[in-house]
């Protein structure tokens, strides 16, 4: 709910695949005009009933486990867009190195999402911090805002704030 409140009427946003980003999509009910680009089939299904949301799907190959579309088709198509905000979910975030996901194709797509966004918002519960996964997405300095829960350590919170990243506790 808190992350969804960061979205303004008439913006164009990207919502990455994942369970936390799905929760963001569940809270987009009050928009009259919003463009949502997503590679997540479950998020597409979530948004279908909202007439005020224009859904844009980049295409690609289906990853059944994550309900996401990935690969060169999705990557090529995403490069055609410019977005106001990207909402990215991660499987790990190390304050020293950055964001991670267990899938190489997802990491590559996330990197493009970050490149085309004016603002990058990381949505992750506090269990994702202090851990890494297989594929690197981006360094911390590519993230503008983090929305997380109050389980984030004081040390991580201070590191983010000291580096200019806004942290919102939901």
Residue frames as a rotation matrix with the C-alpha (Angstrom) as fourth column:
UNK 1
0.567 0.823 0.000 0.00
0.823 -0.567 0.000 0.00
0.000 0.000 -1.000 0.00
UNK 2
0.464 -0.469 -0.752 2.79
0.167 -0.787 0.594 2.39
-0.870 -0.401 -0.287 0.91
UNK 3
-0.633 -0.736 0.242 4.67
0.341 0.016 0.940 1.75
-0.695 0.677 0.241 -2.35
UNK 4
-0.217 0.640 0.737 1.49
0.970 0.057 0.236 2.21
0.109 0.767 -0.633 -4.42
UNK 5
0.694 0.493 -0.525 0.99
0.600 -0.799 0.043 5.64
-0.398 -0.345 -0.850 -2.80
UNK 6
-0.207 -0.858 -0.470 4.23
0.186 -0.507 0.842 6.78
-0.960 0.087 0.264 -4.47
UNK 7
-0.661 0.035 0.750 2.50
0.744 0.167 0.647 6.57
-0.102 0.985 -0.137 -7.88
UNK 8
-0.549 0.451 -0.704 0.83
-0.191 -0.887 -0.420 9.64
-0.814 -0.096 0.573 -9.35
UNK 9
0.486 0.839 0.247 -2.07
0.216 0.158 -0.963 9.86
-0.847 0.521 -0.104 -11.77
UNK 10
0.964 0.044 -0.262 -1.05
-0.243 -0.252 -0.937 9.61
-0.108 0.967 -0.232 -15.47
UNK 11
0.054 -0.996 0.075 2.42
-0.845 -0.006 0.535 8.21
-0.532 -0.092 -0.842 -14.79
UNK 12
0.642 -0.040 -0.766 4.03
-0.453 0.786 -0.420 5.34
0.619 0.617 0.487 -16.64
UNK 13
0.194 -0.538 0.820 5.48
-0.917 0.198 0.346 2.72
-0.348 -0.819 -0.455 -14.33
UNK 14
-0.111 -0.252 -0.961 7.13
-0.472 0.864 -0.172 -0.67
0.875 0.435 -0.215 -14.54
UNK 15
0.419 0.189 0.888 6.25
-0.875 0.345 0.340 -3.40
-0.243 -0.919 0.310 -12.08
UNK 16
-0.533 -0.741 -0.409 8.73
-0.774 0.622 -0.119 -6.26
0.342 0.253 -0.905 -11.96
UNK 17
0.293 0.589 -0.753 7.64
-0.169 0.807 0.566 -9.83
0.941 -0.038 0.336 -11.30
UNK 18
-0.787 -0.567 -0.245 7.60
0.081 0.299 -0.951 -11.16
0.612 -0.768 -0.189 -7.74
UNK 19
-0.137 0.764 -0.631 5.42
0.904 0.357 0.236 -11.63
0.405 -0.538 -0.739 -4.69
UNK 20
-0.362 -0.034 -0.932 6.14
0.651 -0.725 -0.226 -8.19
-0.667 -0.688 0.285 -3.21
UNK 21
-0.954 0.007 -0.300 5.53
-0.209 -0.734 0.646 -6.39
-0.216 0.679 0.702 -6.49
UNK 22
-0.558 0.821 -0.118 2.27
0.481 0.436 0.761 -8.34
0.676 0.368 -0.638 -6.87
UNK 23
-0.101 0.493 -0.864 1.19
0.966 -0.159 -0.204 -6.77
-0.238 -0.855 -0.460 -3.57
UNK 24
-0.750 -0.177 -0.638 1.95
0.062 -0.978 0.197 -3.31
-0.659 0.108 0.745 -5.02
UNK 25
-0.924 0.378 -0.068 -0.27
-0.101 -0.070 0.992 -4.11
0.370 0.923 0.103 -8.02
UNK 26
-0.367 0.820 -0.440 -3.13
0.851 0.486 0.196 -5.12
0.375 -0.302 -0.876 -5.73
UNK 27
-0.048 0.282 -0.958 -3.25
0.753 -0.620 -0.220 -1.54
-0.656 -0.732 -0.183 -4.46
UNK 28
-0.939 -0.329 -0.101 -3.64
0.163 -0.683 0.712 0.31
-0.303 0.652 0.695 -7.77
UNK 29
-0.373 0.892 0.256 -7.39
0.913 0.402 -0.070 0.53
-0.165 0.208 -0.964 -7.74
UNK 30
0.316 0.598 -0.736 -7.88
0.584 -0.734 -0.346 4.31
-0.748 -0.320 -0.581 -7.62
UNK 31
-0.640 -0.642 -0.422 -6.30
0.046 -0.580 0.813 5.44
-0.767 0.501 0.401 -10.88
UNK 32
0.560 0.803 -0.204 -8.18
-0.096 -0.182 -0.979 6.92
-0.823 0.567 -0.025 -13.83
UNK 33
0.917 -0.339 -0.208 -5.11
-0.236 -0.041 -0.971 7.01
0.321 0.940 -0.118 -16.07
UNK 34
0.311 -0.846 0.434 -2.00
-0.673 0.126 0.728 4.94
-0.671 -0.518 -0.531 -15.45
UNK 35
0.568 -0.254 -0.783 0.33
-0.600 0.523 -0.605 3.07
0.563 0.814 0.144 -17.81
UNK 36
0.427 -0.424 0.799 1.74
-0.633 0.490 0.599 -0.10
-0.646 -0.761 -0.059 -16.29
UNK 37
0.263 -0.462 -0.847 4.46
-0.715 0.497 -0.493 -2.07
0.648 0.735 -0.199 -18.05
UNK 38
0.214 -0.208 0.954 4.97
-0.818 0.495 0.292 -5.49
-0.534 -0.843 -0.064 -16.54
UNK 39
-0.395 -0.413 -0.820 6.58
-0.763 0.645 0.042 -8.79
0.512 0.642 -0.570 -17.43
UNK 40
-0.951 0.034 0.307 4.52
-0.206 0.668 -0.715 -10.67
-0.230 -0.743 -0.628 -14.83
UNK 41
-0.646 0.734 -0.210 1.48
0.071 0.331 0.941 -12.63
0.760 0.593 -0.266 -15.97
UNK 42
-0.230 0.581 -0.781 -0.01
0.952 0.300 -0.058 -12.75
0.201 -0.757 -0.622 -12.45
UNK 43
-0.617 -0.012 -0.787 0.26
0.322 -0.916 -0.239 -8.95
-0.718 -0.400 0.569 -12.21
UNK 44
-0.926 0.343 -0.156 -1.39
-0.275 -0.334 0.901 -8.59
0.257 0.878 0.404 -15.62
UNK 45
-0.389 0.810 -0.438 -4.28
0.549 0.586 0.596 -10.73
0.740 -0.008 -0.673 -14.36
UNK 46
-0.364 0.186 -0.912 -4.48
0.877 -0.260 -0.403 -8.64
-0.312 -0.948 -0.069 -11.19
UNK 47
-0.711 -0.053 -0.701 -4.80
0.025 -0.998 0.050 -5.40
-0.703 0.018 0.711 -13.17
UNK 48
-0.877 0.302 0.373 -7.17
0.449 0.241 0.861 -6.55
0.170 0.922 -0.347 -15.94
UNK 49
-0.009 0.988 -0.151 -10.35
0.992 0.028 0.125 -5.42
0.128 -0.149 -0.981 -14.21
UNK 50
0.018 -0.025 -1.000 -9.16
0.469 -0.882 0.031 -1.82
-0.883 -0.470 -0.004 -13.67
UNK 51
0.611 0.360 0.705 -10.35
0.785 -0.161 -0.598 0.23
-0.102 0.919 -0.381 -16.64
UNK 52
0.966 -0.226 -0.127 -8.09
-0.221 -0.974 0.054 3.17
-0.136 -0.024 -0.990 -15.75
UNK 53
0.140 -0.962 0.235 -4.92
-0.386 0.166 0.908 1.13
-0.912 -0.218 -0.348 -16.14
UNK 54
0.767 -0.065 -0.638 -3.35
-0.622 0.166 -0.765 0.64
0.156 0.984 0.087 -19.55
UNK 55
0.545 -0.549 0.633 -1.31
-0.133 0.689 0.712 -2.59
-0.828 -0.472 0.303 -19.40
UNK 56
0.579 -0.483 -0.657 1.76
-0.779 -0.089 -0.620 -2.92
0.241 0.871 -0.428 -21.60
UNK 57
0.753 -0.289 0.592 3.44
-0.051 0.870 0.490 -6.33
-0.657 -0.399 0.640 -21.88
UNK 58
0.129 -0.801 -0.585 6.97
-0.851 -0.392 0.349 -6.54
-0.509 0.453 -0.732 -23.32
UNK 59
0.778 0.179 -0.603 6.63
-0.507 0.746 -0.432 -10.19
0.372 0.641 0.671 -24.40
UNK 60
-0.243 -0.943 0.229 9.30
-0.958 0.195 -0.212 -12.84
0.155 -0.270 -0.950 -24.06
UNK 61
-0.317 0.032 -0.948 9.66
-0.083 0.995 0.061 -16.42
0.945 0.098 -0.312 -22.91
UNK 62
0.568 0.696 0.439 7.59
-0.529 -0.100 0.843 -17.60
0.631 -0.711 0.311 -19.94
UNK 63
-0.773 -0.628 -0.090 9.28
-0.264 0.449 -0.854 -18.58
0.576 -0.636 -0.513 -16.68
UNK 64
0.059 0.925 -0.376 6.51
0.103 0.369 0.924 -20.68
0.993 -0.093 -0.073 -15.17
UNK 65
-0.200 -0.186 -0.962 7.94
0.919 0.306 -0.250 -20.65
0.341 -0.934 0.110 -11.64
UNK 66
-0.735 -0.178 -0.655 7.90
0.485 -0.813 -0.323 -16.85
-0.475 -0.555 0.683 -11.38
UNK 67
0.324 0.915 0.240 5.04
0.798 -0.128 -0.589 -16.19
-0.508 0.382 -0.772 -13.86
UNK 68
0.311 -0.289 -0.905 7.37
-0.196 -0.952 0.236 -13.81
-0.930 0.104 -0.353 -15.68
UNK 69
0.920 -0.050 0.389 8.32
0.392 0.170 -0.904 -13.11
-0.021 0.984 0.176 -19.27
UNK 70
0.404 -0.871 -0.281 12.06
-0.182 -0.378 0.908 -12.82
-0.897 -0.315 -0.311 -19.89
UNK 71
0.122 -0.499 0.858 14.66
0.779 0.584 0.229 -13.07
-0.616 0.640 0.460 -22.63
UNK 72
-0.776 -0.629 0.048 15.86
0.508 -0.577 0.640 -11.07
-0.375 0.521 0.767 -25.63
UNK 73
-0.300 0.740 0.602 12.36
0.677 -0.279 0.681 -10.22
0.672 0.612 -0.418 -26.92
UNK 74
0.666 0.547 -0.508 11.35
0.739 -0.387 0.552 -8.70
0.105 -0.742 -0.662 -23.57
UNK 75
-0.029 -0.779 -0.626 14.69
0.675 -0.477 0.563 -6.90
-0.737 -0.406 0.540 -23.28
UNK 76
-0.795 -0.272 0.543 14.53
0.605 -0.427 0.672 -5.43
0.049 0.862 0.504 -26.79
UNK 77
0.019 0.912 0.409 10.95
0.673 -0.314 0.670 -4.25
0.740 0.263 -0.619 -26.30
UNK 78
0.546 0.169 -0.820 11.59
0.807 -0.370 0.461 -2.65
-0.225 -0.914 -0.338 -22.91
UNK 79
-0.476 -0.847 -0.236 14.32
0.710 -0.529 0.465 -0.48
-0.519 0.053 0.853 -24.43
UNK 80
-0.511 0.371 0.775 11.58
0.624 -0.461 0.631 1.30
0.591 0.806 0.005 -26.43
UNK 81
0.558 0.828 -0.047 10.10
0.574 -0.344 0.743 2.86
0.599 -0.442 -0.668 -23.29
UNK 82
-0.718 -0.573 0.395 10.83
0.014 -0.580 -0.815 5.59
0.696 -0.579 0.424 -20.79
UNK 83
0.218 0.824 -0.523 9.08
0.621 0.296 0.725 5.29
0.753 -0.483 -0.447 -17.44
UNK 84
0.394 0.021 0.919 8.54
-0.498 -0.836 0.233 7.50
0.772 -0.549 -0.319 -14.42
UNK 85
0.047 -0.304 0.951 9.04
-0.974 0.199 0.112 4.78
-0.224 -0.931 -0.287 -11.82
UNK 86
-0.063 -0.106 -0.992 10.26
-0.377 0.923 -0.075 1.19
0.924 0.369 -0.098 -11.73
UNK 87
0.432 0.236 0.871 9.16
-0.895 0.228 0.383 -1.05
-0.108 -0.945 0.309 -8.88
UNK 88
-0.015 -0.607 -0.794 11.74
-0.527 0.680 -0.510 -3.79
0.850 0.411 -0.330 -8.49
UNK 89
0.862 0.205 0.464 11.60
-0.500 0.495 0.711 -6.82
-0.084 -0.844 0.529 -6.20
UNK 90
-0.039 -0.942 -0.334 14.76
-0.784 0.236 -0.574 -8.68
0.619 0.239 -0.748 -5.22
UNK 91
0.731 0.202 -0.652 15.77
0.139 0.891 0.432 -11.94
0.669 -0.406 0.623 -3.57
UNK 92
0.330 -0.663 -0.672 18.79
0.932 0.117 0.342 -10.44
-0.148 -0.739 0.657 -1.90
UNK 93
0.726 -0.177 0.665 20.32
0.088 -0.934 -0.345 -7.06
0.682 0.309 -0.662 -1.14
UNK 94
0.231 -0.769 -0.596 23.78
0.971 0.139 0.197 -6.53
-0.069 -0.624 0.779 0.25
UNK 95
0.892 0.195 -0.408 24.41
0.228 -0.973 0.033 -2.90
-0.391 -0.123 -0.912 1.21
UNK 96
0.027 -0.973 -0.231 28.04
-0.100 -0.233 0.967 -3.22
-0.995 -0.003 -0.103 0.10
UNK 97
-0.831 -0.437 0.345 27.40
0.218 0.315 0.924 -4.62
-0.512 0.843 -0.167 -3.38
UNK 98
-0.687 0.618 -0.382 23.72
-0.727 -0.589 0.354 -4.18
-0.006 0.521 0.854 -4.30
UNK 99
0.186 0.946 0.264 20.67
-0.829 0.296 -0.475 -6.12
-0.527 -0.130 0.840 -5.48
UNK 100
-0.870 -0.488 -0.073 20.46
-0.471 0.777 0.417 -9.79
-0.147 0.397 -0.906 -6.54
UNK 101
0.393 0.919 -0.019 18.06
-0.889 0.375 -0.265 -12.34
-0.236 0.121 0.964 -8.00
UNK 102
0.010 -0.433 0.901 18.52
-0.225 0.877 0.424 -16.10
-0.974 -0.207 -0.088 -8.49
UNK 103
0.492 0.269 0.828 17.80
0.664 0.499 -0.557 -15.95
-0.563 0.823 0.067 -12.24
UNK 104
-0.558 -0.828 -0.053 20.25
0.547 -0.416 0.726 -14.56
-0.624 0.376 0.685 -14.81
UNK 105
-0.529 0.419 0.738 17.52
0.712 -0.255 0.655 -13.60
0.463 0.871 -0.164 -17.30
UNK 106
0.606 0.744 -0.281 15.53
0.767 -0.455 0.452 -11.80
0.209 -0.489 -0.847 -14.61
UNK 107
0.148 -0.646 -0.749 18.67
0.597 -0.545 0.589 -9.86
-0.788 -0.534 0.305 -13.60
UNK 108
-0.781 -0.463 0.419 19.26
0.593 -0.341 0.729 -8.76
-0.195 0.818 0.541 -17.18
UNK 109
-0.084 0.852 0.517 15.67
0.727 -0.302 0.616 -7.59
0.681 0.428 -0.594 -17.57
UNK 110
0.637 0.277 -0.719 15.80
0.748 -0.448 0.490 -5.78
-0.186 -0.850 -0.493 -14.21
UNK 111
-0.370 -0.858 -0.355 18.91
0.640 -0.513 0.572 -3.93
-0.673 -0.016 0.740 -15.36
UNK 112
-0.736 0.174 0.654 17.02
0.540 -0.430 0.723 -2.59
0.407 0.886 0.223 -18.38
UNK 113
0.381 0.916 -0.125 14.03
0.782 -0.247 0.571 -1.63
0.493 -0.315 -0.811 -16.21
UNK 114
0.354 -0.354 -0.866 16.41
0.705 -0.508 0.496 0.40
-0.615 -0.785 0.070 -14.05
UNK 115
-0.695 -0.689 0.203 18.06
0.624 -0.439 0.646 2.03
-0.356 0.576 0.736 -17.09
UNK 116
-0.571 0.515 0.639 14.76
0.514 -0.384 0.768 3.29
0.641 0.766 -0.046 -18.55
UNK 117
0.418 0.777 -0.470 13.30
0.844 -0.141 0.517 4.57
0.335 -0.613 -0.715 -15.26
UNK 118
0.156 -0.275 0.949 13.57
-0.143 -0.957 -0.254 8.11
0.977 -0.096 -0.188 -13.93
UNK 119
-0.090 -0.112 0.990 13.12
-0.986 -0.128 -0.104 6.72
0.138 -0.986 -0.099 -10.39
UNK 120
-0.251 -0.076 -0.965 13.84
-0.139 0.989 -0.041 3.23
0.958 0.124 -0.259 -9.06
UNK 121
0.089 0.400 0.912 11.89
-0.983 -0.112 0.145 1.94
0.160 -0.910 0.384 -6.08
UNK 122
-0.685 -0.362 -0.633 13.02
-0.226 0.931 -0.288 -1.28
0.693 -0.054 -0.719 -4.46
UNK 123
0.310 0.785 0.537 10.25
-0.899 0.058 0.433 -3.17
0.309 -0.617 0.724 -2.63
UNK 124
-0.151 -0.453 -0.878 11.59
-0.039 0.891 -0.453 -5.86
0.988 -0.035 -0.152 -0.33
UNK 125
0.924 0.380 0.042 10.85
-0.078 0.081 0.994 -7.23
0.375 -0.921 0.105 3.09
UNK 126
0.527 -0.747 0.405 13.70
-0.850 -0.453 0.269 -6.99
-0.018 -0.486 -0.874 5.58
UNK 127
0.611 -0.298 0.733 14.59
-0.033 0.916 0.400 -10.69
-0.791 -0.269 0.550 5.25
UNK 128
0.883 -0.235 0.407 16.13
0.453 0.193 -0.870 -9.86
0.126 0.953 0.277 1.84
UNK 129
0.697 -0.643 0.317 18.85
-0.589 -0.766 -0.259 -7.65
0.410 -0.006 -0.912 3.32
UNK 130
0.073 -0.832 0.550 22.33
-0.899 0.184 0.398 -8.93
-0.432 -0.524 -0.734 4.17
UNK 131
0.090 -0.099 0.991 22.05
0.171 0.982 0.083 -11.69
-0.981 0.162 0.106 1.59
UNK 132
-0.429 -0.300 -0.852 23.04
-0.793 -0.327 0.514 -12.29
-0.433 0.896 -0.097 -1.99
UNK 133
0.598 0.552 0.581 21.78
-0.090 0.767 -0.635 -14.51
-0.797 0.327 0.508 -4.75
UNK 134
0.207 -0.561 0.801 23.26
0.780 0.589 0.211 -15.84
-0.590 0.582 0.560 -7.99
UNK 135
-0.072 -0.159 0.985 22.72
0.934 -0.358 0.010 -12.94
0.351 0.920 0.174 -10.39
UNK 136
-0.602 -0.268 -0.753 23.69
0.557 -0.816 -0.156 -9.32
-0.572 -0.513 0.640 -9.74
UNK 137
0.420 0.801 0.425 21.12
0.903 -0.326 -0.279 -6.68
-0.086 0.502 -0.861 -10.71
UNK 138
0.412 -0.248 0.877 22.64
0.241 -0.899 -0.367 -3.33
0.879 0.362 -0.311 -9.74
UNK 139
-0.691 -0.639 -0.337 24.68
0.549 -0.161 -0.820 -1.46
0.470 -0.752 0.463 -7.15
UNK 140
-0.157 0.641 -0.752 22.87
0.922 -0.177 -0.344 0.35
-0.353 -0.747 -0.563 -4.33
UNK 141
-0.628 -0.157 -0.762 23.48
0.105 -0.988 0.118 3.75
-0.771 -0.006 0.637 -5.93
UNK 142
-0.928 0.369 0.049 21.01
0.041 -0.030 0.999 2.89
0.370 0.929 0.013 -8.74
UNK 143
-0.173 0.880 -0.443 18.17
0.903 0.321 0.285 2.73
0.393 -0.351 -0.850 -6.18
UNK 144
-0.476 0.079 0.876 16.34
-0.100 -0.994 0.036 5.94
0.874 -0.071 0.481 -5.24
UNK 145
-0.072 0.594 0.801 13.86
-0.977 -0.203 0.063 4.61
0.200 -0.778 0.595 -2.68
UNK 146
-0.817 -0.088 -0.570 13.50
0.007 0.987 -0.163 1.42
0.577 -0.137 -0.805 -0.64
UNK 147
0.099 0.867 0.489 10.15
-0.904 -0.127 0.409 0.36
0.416 -0.482 0.771 0.78
UNK 148
-0.494 -0.339 -0.801 10.58
0.024 0.915 -0.402 -2.29
0.869 -0.218 -0.444 3.46
UNK 149
0.633 0.718 -0.288 9.35
0.269 0.145 0.952 -3.34
0.726 -0.680 -0.102 6.91
UNK 150
0.673 -0.300 0.676 10.60
-0.658 -0.660 0.362 -2.37
0.338 -0.688 -0.642 10.35
UNK 151
0.907 -0.369 0.205 12.79
0.215 0.821 0.529 -5.47
-0.363 -0.436 0.823 10.56
UNK 152
0.610 -0.727 0.315 15.57
0.266 -0.186 -0.946 -3.71
0.746 0.661 0.080 8.64
UNK 153
0.219 -0.606 -0.764 18.70
0.976 0.139 0.169 -3.43
0.003 -0.783 0.622 10.78
UNK 154
0.818 0.029 -0.575 19.72
0.190 -0.956 0.223 -0.01
-0.543 -0.292 -0.787 12.09
UNK 155
-0.213 -0.976 -0.037 23.10
0.119 -0.063 0.991 -0.56
-0.970 0.206 0.130 10.39
UNK 156
-0.496 0.088 0.864 21.53
0.852 0.242 0.464 -1.12
-0.169 0.966 -0.195 6.94
UNK 157
0.611 0.791 0.032 19.09
0.790 -0.606 -0.089 1.75
-0.051 0.079 -0.996 7.45
UNK 158
0.543 -0.492 -0.681 21.97
0.023 -0.802 0.597 4.11
-0.840 -0.340 -0.424 8.27
UNK 159
-0.525 -0.771 0.362 24.03
0.368 0.178 0.913 2.92
-0.768 0.612 0.190 5.26
UNK 160
-0.123 0.571 0.812 21.12
0.990 0.013 0.141 3.59
0.070 0.821 -0.567 2.92
UNK 161
0.830 0.494 -0.259 20.35
0.529 -0.844 0.086 6.99
-0.177 -0.208 -0.962 4.41
UNK 162
0.233 -0.844 -0.482 24.04
0.057 -0.483 0.874 8.01
-0.971 -0.231 -0.064 4.39
UNK 163
-0.706 -0.516 0.486 24.23
0.463 0.183 0.867 7.13
-0.536 0.837 0.110 0.69
UNK 164
-0.802 0.384 -0.458 21.18
-0.509 -0.840 0.188 9.25
-0.313 0.384 0.869 -0.16
UNK 165
-0.723 0.597 -0.347 18.66
0.157 0.632 0.759 6.43
0.673 0.494 -0.551 -0.57
UNK 166
-0.349 0.709 0.613 15.24
-0.896 -0.443 0.003 7.24
0.274 -0.549 0.790 0.87
UNK 167
-0.892 0.097 -0.441 13.96
0.181 0.972 -0.152 4.41
0.414 -0.216 -0.884 3.07
UNK 168
-0.218 0.903 0.371 10.24
-0.858 -0.359 0.368 4.09
0.466 -0.238 0.852 3.77
UNK 169
-0.993 -0.046 0.105 9.19
-0.098 0.811 -0.576 1.72
-0.059 -0.583 -0.810 6.54
UNK 170
-0.347 0.916 -0.203 5.80
-0.579 -0.039 0.814 0.20
0.738 0.400 0.544 5.77
